Amino acid sequence: MNRTGDYTRGKLKLGVFGNFYPSPSRLGPHTTGLVMQLAESERVESILLFTTNAARCPGLKVIPKLQFDHCWEHEDPLSLLRALMKMLRAMRRVDAYLFNVFMTSFGRSRVANALGLGLPAIVSILSRKPVVVYMHNSTHSEDFELLGYHPSRFTLCFLDLLFWLLGRTTSLVFPLPSQSRAFTNEVGVPARSLFLPYVEGLPILVALEGSMVGRMKSAQAPKQALRRILLFGSWGPQKDFESVDRLVTRLDHSQVAYQLIIAGSVNPNFPNSERKLLELARRLPANKSALELGLSDGELGILLLGTDVLCLPYRASGGSSGVMNLGAFFGVPMVATDLPQLRECASLLNTPVTFFELGDPDAFGNAVLETLATESNSPSSSRANPVMRAQSMQTSVDRLITLIVGSRNHGGVAQPSQPSEEPVS
């Protein structure tokens, strides 16, 4: 089969590999929302999804363009080999493959992650079809020790080899321009950057469908005396647990009546984080706080629509922030640790964020109180409409489709990335 040619004569038949629900800490919402948007495009004829056996894929089952192959499991290298065979057998039904992954998408096992990261290159070489890898992080742009990983020197060398192979055999794409620049500079092979805003919010919007107008009217009601402060995300070593205690102390010394809600999930790669999170919840005042893990999409949507401030206290960032994307999608005022990638993400989202300095004991609380004061003087109607956000994200997904077509026309290998991405309008 020839890797070259163009798809302008027909619609694209796409194979997509990734994590879907119920894997919120492994890009489940991102892949699900991305596929929803790809299926909306008139340029896409069909999508064959290679998912985990446990994937529920809410909102996807009813889309006629989609077919499902539940073929792999986390922490199971043999299942990844089975997925490889199924992807190769399906190559007559697809024009190109898209992998939506990050470095530990496949679990904490070194064997599973090594095989998973090498899977796109193997598919590219054996199928001779173009392969695009949307890679959310790498050892070249993130501080993996602060993220909780401590790879040996041998592991780092092996990862360098894997990433070099990916860069040579696939079109490698990162969310942030700084990530693609760091990769290209250190590995010596080209990578692109393409920011895909808001896609995590689309499954939540679908879950709220039918009652969205009512939910939004409820969220736009006059402000109540009790202010809702939300800490949400995948709780792991990257989160700054200690800063939450200082935030509560600062709030208790203010005149603000508040409710602090901790929501999201615990990163399954770090079981110790669950203990830390439960200890944190026990330290917080019971009458002013709540721990709400494992919320459904609809419950999370209602929570976001009624939130006054969304907080992102981090020790380190692992690429584009899914939590910040959700906050921008629902128009929630945000406070975040001042880290370069978080600033970059906020700039690309074109959304205002109040940043505070990591390690400053009072800065987090002061930033939250400042944001609450600003929010009190702003009309609720000034918040972004998530329905309009959902419509605007199709432009970025169209760029991804164009990139997939372009990788086909350039033999499946990425061309040099642009120096920056345009902010979201």
C-alpha positions in Angstrom: 0.0 0.0 0.0 1.2 3.5 -0.8 1.3 5.9 2.1 1.0 8.9 -0.3 -2.0 10.4 -2.0 -4.8 12.7 -0.9 -8.3 12.4 0.7 -9.8 15.3 -1.2 -11.7 12.8 -3.4 -13.5 11.2 -0.5 -14.3 11.4 3.1 -11.8 10.3 5.8 -12.1 6.8 7.4 -10.4 7.1 10.7 -9.2 4.6 13.3 -8.9 6.1 16.8 -7.0 4.6 19.8 -7.4 6.1 23.3 -8.8 6.0 26.7 -12.5 6.6 27.0 -14.8 6.6 30.0 -14.7 5.5 32.8 -11.1 6.7 32.8 -11.2 10.4 33.9 -7.6 10.4 34.9 -6.4 8.8 31.7 -7.8 11.2 29.1 -11.3 9.5 29.1 -13.2 12.8 28.7 -10.7 14.3 26.2 -10.8 11.3 23.8 -14.6 11.0 24.1 -15.2 14.7 23.4 -12.6 14.7 20.6 -14.4 11.8 18.9 -17.7 13.6 19.3 -16.3 16.5 17.4 -14.6 14.4 14.7 -17.9 12.7 14.1 -19.6 16.0 13.6 -17.3 16.9 10.6 -18.6 16.3 7.1 -15.0 15.5 6.2 -15.1 12.3 8.2 -17.0 9.3 6.9 -16.5 6.7 9.7 -14.5 6.2 12.9 -13.4 2.9 14.3 -12.6 3.2 18.0 -10.1 0.9 19.7 -11.1 1.2 23.4 -10.5 -0.5 26.7 -12.9 -3.4 27.5 -14.4 -1.3 30.3 -15.1 1.8 28.2 -18.7 2.9 28.4 -18.4 5.7 25.9 -21.5 7.7 27.0 -22.8 9.9 24.2 -21.0 7.9 21.5 -23.1 4.8 21.2 -25.8 6.7 19.4 -23.5 8.2 16.7 -24.0 6.2 13.4 -20.5 7.0 12.2 -18.8 5.1 15.1 -17.9 1.5 15.4 -16.3 0.0 18.6 -13.7 -2.5 19.2 -13.1 -3.1 23.0 -9.7 -4.7 22.7 -7.3 -3.7 25.4 -6.8 -3.3 29.1 -4.6 -1.1 31.4 -1.6 -2.8 32.8 -2.0 -5.7 30.3 0.8 -5.8 27.7 -0.8 -8.9 26.0 -4.0 -7.0 25.4 -2.0 -4.2 23.7 -0.6 -6.9 21.3 -4.1 -8.0 20.6 -5.1 -4.4 19.9 -2.1 -4.2 17.5 -3.4 -7.2 15.6 -6.9 -5.8 15.4 -5.7 -2.4 14.2 -3.6 -4.1 11.4 -6.6 -6.3 10.4 -8.7 -3.2 10.2 -6.3 -1.3 7.9 -8.4 -1.9 4.8 -11.3 -0.1 6.5 -9.3 3.0 7.6 -7.3 5.7 5.8 -5.4 6.9 8.8 -4.9 6.2 12.6 -5.1 8.7 15.4 -3.7 8.0 18.9 -4.7 10.2 21.7 -2.4 9.3 24.6 0.1 10.5 27.2 3.1 8.8 28.6 1.4 6.7 31.2 -1.9 6.1 29.4 -1.4 2.4 29.7 -0.9 2.1 33.5 2.2 2.2 35.8 3.8 -1.0 34.4 7.0 -0.2 32.5 6.3 -3.1 30.0 2.7 -1.9 29.3 3.8 1.7 28.8 6.8 0.8 26.7 4.6 -1.3 24.4 1.8 1.3 24.4 4.1 4.1 23.4 5.7 2.0 20.7 2.3 0.9 19.3 1.8 3.9 17.0 5.2 3.4 15.4 4.6 -0.3 14.9 1.2 0.4 13.3 2.7 3.0 11.0 5.5 0.7 9.8 3.4 -2.4 9.3 0.2 -0.9 7.9 1.9 1.8 5.8 -1.0 4.1 6.7 -0.5 7.6 8.2 -0.5 7.7 12.0 -1.0 10.9 14.0 -0.1 10.8 17.7 -1.7 13.5 19.8 0.8 13.3 22.7 -0.2 15.2 25.9 3.2 15.1 27.6 6.8 13.9 27.3 10.0 13.7 29.4 11.3 16.6 27.3 8.8 19.3 28.4 7.6 18.2 31.9 9.3 17.6 35.2 8.4 14.0 35.7 9.9 13.7 39.2 7.5 16.5 40.4 4.7 14.6 38.7 5.5 11.6 40.8 7.6 9.5 38.4 11.2 8.6 39.0 12.6 7.0 35.8 16.1 5.5 35.9 18.8 6.7 33.5 18.3 3.6 31.4 14.5 4.2 31.3 15.1 7.8 30.1 17.4 6.6 27.4 14.9 4.0 26.3 12.1 6.7 26.3 14.4 9.0 24.1 14.7 6.2 21.6 10.9 5.5 21.6 10.2 9.2 21.1 12.7 9.4 18.3 11.1 6.5 16.6 7.7 8.1 17.0 9.0 11.3 15.6 10.4 9.5 12.6 7.5 7.2 11.8 4.4 9.2 12.8 3.1 12.7 12.9 3.7 13.7 16.5 1.5 16.5 17.8 1.5 18.2 21.3 -1.1 20.5 22.7 1.2 23.4 23.7 3.7 25.1 21.4 6.3 25.0 24.2 6.0 21.2 24.3 6.6 20.8 20.5 9.6 23.2 20.6 11.2 21.4 23.6 10.7 18.0 21.9 12.1 19.2 18.5 15.1 20.8 20.2 16.0 17.8 22.3 15.1 14.9 20.1 16.0 16.5 16.8 12.9 15.4 14.9 10.0 17.7 14.0 6.8 17.8 16.1 3.7 20.0 15.7 1.6 21.8 18.2 -2.2 22.0 17.9 -4.3 23.3 20.8 -7.7 21.6 21.0 -9.8 23.7 23.5 -12.8 22.6 25.5 -13.1 19.1 24.3 -13.2 17.7 27.9 -16.4 19.7 28.3 -18.4 18.2 25.5 -19.4 14.9 27.2 -20.6 17.0 30.2 -22.6 19.2 27.9 -24.2 16.2 26.3 -25.1 14.9 29.7 -26.8 18.2 30.5 -28.7 18.2 27.2 -32.4 18.7 27.6 -32.0 20.7 30.8 -29.2 23.0 29.9 -31.4 26.1 29.7 -32.8 25.4 33.1 -29.3 24.7 34.6 -27.9 27.9 33.1 -30.8 30.0 34.4 -30.2 28.5 37.8 -26.5 29.3 37.7 -27.3 32.9 36.6 -29.6 33.5 39.5 -28.7 36.3 42.0 -25.6 35.5 44.1 -26.3 33.8 47.4 -24.4 34.6 50.6 -22.6 31.2 50.5 -19.8 31.2 48.0 -18.9 27.9 46.4 -15.1 27.2 45.9 -14.2 24.1 43.9 -11.0 22.2 43.8 -11.3 19.6 41.0 -9.1 17.2 39.0 -7.1 14.1 39.1 -5.5 14.1 42.6 -1.9 12.9 42.5 1.6 14.2 43.3 1.2 17.1 41.0 -1.4 18.7 43.2 -0.4 21.0 46.0 -2.3 19.4 48.9 -0.7 21.6 51.6 -1.9 24.9 50.0 -5.5 23.9 50.7 -5.0 24.0 54.4 -3.6 27.6 54.1 -6.5 28.5 51.9 -9.0 27.4 54.5 -7.1 29.4 57.2 -7.2 32.5 55.1 -10.9 32.1 54.3 -11.8 31.5 58.0 -10.1 34.8 58.8 -12.2 36.7 56.2 -15.8 37.6 56.4 -16.7 35.3 53.5 -19.3 32.6 54.0 -18.1 29.7 51.8 -18.4 26.1 50.9 -15.2 24.3 49.8 -15.8 21.3 47.5 -13.1 18.8 46.6 -14.1 16.8 43.5 -12.7 14.7 40.7 -10.8 11.4 41.1 -7.6 9.9 42.5 -4.9 9.1 40.0 -4.8 5.3 40.0 -1.1 5.3 39.4 -0.5 6.8 42.9 -2.6 5.0 45.5 -0.9 7.0 48.3 -2.6 10.1 46.9 -6.0 8.7 48.0 -4.7 8.5 51.6 -3.5 12.1 51.4 -6.7 13.3 50.0 -8.8 11.6 52.7 -6.5 13.0 55.4 -7.0 16.5 53.8 -10.8 16.1 53.8 -10.7 15.1 57.5 -8.8 18.2 58.4 -11.2 20.6 56.7 -14.1 22.0 58.7 -17.0 19.6 58.2 -19.7 22.3 58.1 -17.8 24.2 55.3 -16.5 21.5 53.1 -17.5 18.4 51.1 -15.6 15.6 49.3 -17.4 14.5 46.2 -15.4 12.0 44.2 -16.7 10.0 41.2 -19.4 12.5 40.1 -21.3 11.7 36.9 -21.0 14.0 34.0 -24.4 15.6 34.7 -23.5 16.1 38.4 -20.2 17.6 37.5 -21.8 20.0 35.0 -24.3 21.2 37.6 -21.5 21.7 40.1 -19.4 23.7 37.6 -22.3 25.9 36.6 -22.9 26.8 40.3 -19.2 27.4 41.2 -18.0 30.8 42.1 -14.2 30.1 41.9 -12.4 27.1 40.4 -9.0 26.5 42.0 -5.9 24.9 40.4 -3.3 24.5 43.1 -0.4 22.6 41.5 3.2 21.7 42.3 3.9 20.8 38.7 1.9 20.7 35.5 1.8 17.9 33.0 0.9 19.7 29.8 -2.3 21.4 28.8 -4.7 21.5 31.8 -8.0 19.7 31.4 -9.3 21.4 34.5 -8.6 24.8 33.1 -10.2 23.8 29.8 -13.4 22.8 31.7 -13.3 26.1 33.7 -13.0 28.1 30.5 -15.7 26.1 28.8 -18.2 26.8 31.6 -17.0 30.3 32.1 -16.0 29.7 35.8 -13.6 32.3 37.3 -10.3 30.6 38.0 -7.3 30.8 40.4 -4.2 28.9 39.6 -0.6 28.4 40.6 1.8 30.5 38.5 3.4 27.8 36.4 4.6 28.4 32.8 2.4 25.7 31.2 -0.7 26.9 33.1 0.0 30.5 31.9 0.4 29.2 28.3 -2.8 27.3 28.5 -4.7 30.3 29.8 -3.3 32.4 27.0 -4.4 29.9 24.3 -7.8 29.7 25.9 -8.0 33.5 25.9 -9.5 33.3 29.4 -8.7 35.4 32.5 -7.0 33.5 35.3 -5.7 34.9 38.6 -2.3 33.4 39.2 -0.6 33.1 42.6 3.0 32.2 43.4 3.9 28.7 44.4 5.1 28.5 48.0 3.6 31.8 49.2 1.5 30.9 52.3 -1.0 33.7 51.8 -1.1 34.2 48.0 -3.6 31.4 47.3 -6.2 32.7 49.8 -5.7 36.3 48.7 -6.2 35.3 45.1 -9.4 33.5 45.9 -10.8 36.4 47.9 -9.8 38.8 45.2 -11.6 36.7 42.5 -14.7 36.3 44.7 -14.8 40.1 45.1 -14.5 40.7 41.4 -17.1 38.0 40.6 -19.6 39.7 43.1 -19.4 42.9 41.0 -19.8 41.1 37.6 -23.2 40.1 36.2 -23.8 36.3 35.9 -24.7 36.8 32.3 -21.1 37.8 31.5 -20.1 34.1 31.9 -19.3 32.2 28.8 -22.0 30.1 27.2 -20.9 26.5 27.0 -23.1 25.9 24.0 -21.3 28.6 22.1 -18.0 27.2 23.2 -18.9 23.8 21.8 -19.6 25.3 18.5 -16.3 27.2 18.4 -14.2 24.1 19.1 -15.0 22.6 15.7 -12.5 25.0 14.1 -9.7 23.4 16.0 -10.9 19.9 15.3 -11.0 20.8 11.6 -7.3 21.8 11.9 -6.6 18.3 13.3 -8.4 16.7 10.3 -6.4 18.9 7.9 -3.2 17.8 9.8 -4.2 14.1 9.4 -4.8 14.6 5.7 -1.5 16.5 5.4 0.4 13.8 7.1 -0.9 11.4 4.5 0.3 13.7 1.7 3.8 13.9 3.3 4.3 10.2 3.8 2.9 10.1 7.3 5.7 12.2 8.9 5.0 15.5 10.6 6.2 18.7 9.0 7.9 21.3 11.3 5.5 22.9 13.7 4.4 26.5 13.7 6.1 28.6 16.4 2.8 29.4 18.1 -1.0 28.8 18.1 -3.7 31.4 17.8 -5.6 32.0 21.0 -9.2 30.8 21.1 -11.7 33.4 20.0 
